[in-house]
Amino acid sequence: MSVSPKKRSDWREILYLQARIGALFVPIAVGLAIVAALAGHERKTVPDTLDPTMTSSTGQLVDSAR
């Protein structure tokens, strides 16, 4: 079974179209990955105080030691 040149040409055109559409999405995907990587590494300062909601005996001992 040989494939006709017309069918081969049609498949080639379909593959080229898919490649062009895929090439449009690569920069978008890379950009979103960069934004996600940068957004995931936000540095938040942690307060150096005790949590006022702490009710354990250890927390009370720390408060009374000060």
C-alpha positions, 0 to 999 in steps of 0.5 A: 500500500503506497500513500498517494502524494496528495495525502502525504502533502495533506498530512505534511500541511497538518503537521506544519500547522500544528507546529506553528500553533505549538510554537505560539504557546511555548513563549506563553508557557515559559512566561507563566512558568517564570511568573509562577517560580517568582511568585512562589518564592516571596519572602515574608518576614516572621515576627519575633514575638510569641504567638498570643494564642499559644496556651500550652504550658511551655508557652506560659513558662516562656512568658513567665521567664521573661 
